[in-house]
Amino acid sequence: MPQYQISHSPKLSGEVAISTAKNAVLPILAASLLTHEEIILHQIPFLTDVRHMADVLRSCGAEVSQQDRDIRIRALSASSPRDAALLRTMRASVLVMGPILARAGECVLSMPGGCAIGQRPIDLHLKGLQKLSARVEQDGGTVRVSGALRSANIYLDFPSVGATENLIMAATLTRGVTRIENAAKEPEIVDLCHFLTAMGARIAGAGTANITVEGVECLHGAEYTPIPDRIEAGTLACAAALTEGSVLLVGARTDHMRALLFKLSESGVICQEDARGLRLRGKARHPMEARTLSYPGFPTDMQAPLMVVATQTHGLSVFLETIFENRYMHVVELKRLGAHIRVEGQLALIQGGHILNGASVTATDLRAAAALMLAGLAAQGQTLISDPGGHLMRGYERLEEKLRALGAEAEKVAD
Ligand code: EPZ
């Protein structure tokens, strides 16, 4: 079981490079199934979720090879994943549904598992595909979508990131013009659309609530480098805010991080756009209010990391988690370190200004694991983080090494 040891760390300083975004790479890998020609992706991070998605693509009949950070995919044909179990290990596997349905006329998936943070249903994905004339049959833990797709006007009851991505991908090979209203606007959606456009897709409105896709006969190969990871950058920005750091996050896209940077600035951190990325100086001092919302609102993936910053400011901070139903599991572990936090439903009240003391804690999900790493920087003494689910490596490329590069005392002590 992976374990990390973090000691109370002095001011962080220096610079560290931001990896490309997990949540852009995963849909882009799925989209590679839409063409029989070769796809070449660059700067792909070494993450467990990326490895899993590559295995899912192989299970769908694609050839996938990796050379350092370059991945080559060629899906001469695309069919439902043979290895259903793979899909239960990672929810993002559901993103192959749209491409396979559009390419092969049928896709059978085992329903993706929920996870610690919520049930993670896919009703919006299925409802949208039905609007595109797909037949949807559910039998126990399996869902089958099939049939020739026809363009349609789709309204999403909630701007679901995954549903938006699946429907865009399905619509790229569907004759006619498909409109998706109340679509998600995340930068990762825009990046997926840039990639699909490089493959010959005809998409307008990416990054807005109204996306139109004009279907084409077929898509061709492409070569692409995904955007930097705004959540990794945000996590490292929180590390700097906790330790009064002076750090440069090389490659960070500040235009993707406005909500977080406003929160950190309001709390007293100096956030400056730099020609090479994002520079942060100083410590968060004032309490904050954060309500997680769809983009461009404050991102739910940053709720746990920013909560650690809130524990070190002086006063009462108030967080409201509106996206996932169970995303406060890091609170119990933070309280073990001495944080004063009270959860009332989707509300969390953080009474800041209390010293954290190192202890043994356990990671419950990906962003909780990152939050505990940050808490270890602020806590007196040493903090041992056990990560039985291997959560941290799913979404962060050697976070302990990146923190160490900034002067933190952080290391992985067990695999
Ligand atoms: C994506 O998940 C991200 N994952 C998540 O990041 C991120 O937290 C989330 O978007 C919100 O920004 C990837 O991109 C791989 P949603 P996704 O569909 O697509 C409900 C991380 O830590 N919903 O926007 O699954 C759902 O239950 C991960 O990197 C339905 O009810 O998010 C949730 O409450 C965690 N029915 C809310 O919507 C549906 O059909 C947001 O889900 C789909 C979603």
Boltz pocket constraint, residues with backbone or C-beta under 6 A from the ligand:
constraints:
  - pocket:
      binder: B
      contacts: [[A, 22], [A, 23], [A, 24], [A, 26], [A, 91], [A, 92], [A, 118], [A, 119], [A, 120], [A, 121], [A, 122], [A, 123], [A, 124], [A, 125], [A, 126], [A, 158], [A, 159], [A, 160], [A, 161], [A, 162], [A, 163], [A, 300], [A, 301], [A, 323], [A, 324], [A, 325], [A, 366], [A, 367], [A, 395]]
      max_distance: 6.0
